Amino acid sequence: GCPLVRDVFELTGDFCRVPKRRCHRHYCWEKLRRAEVDLERVRVWYKLDELFEQERNVRAAMTNRAGLLALMLHQTIQHDPLTTDLRSRR
């Protein structure tokens, strides 16, 4: 039977015990329940798509950050401790 609800959305755990052919109060409740399930499924897919997009953005941001190779190639190292000015001479 049709699951009974309280305040439109809260399931009570009870079911309508009237045979399906005689119950005019819960007409086509199976179609409505399938529509609710499909809508919930679409919401989950949408949320999953958002999470995949966030993951892609985070991965792209991580690859664009300075890694070890970038630090080694773009860092000035002072080999001579007596030299304080690292600018090239004219």
Secondary structure, 3 states (H helix, E strand, C coil): CCEEEECCCEEEEEECCCCCCCCCCCCCHHHHHHHHHHHHHHHHHHHHHHHHHHHHHHHHHHHHCCCHHHHHHHCCCCCCCCCCCCCCCC
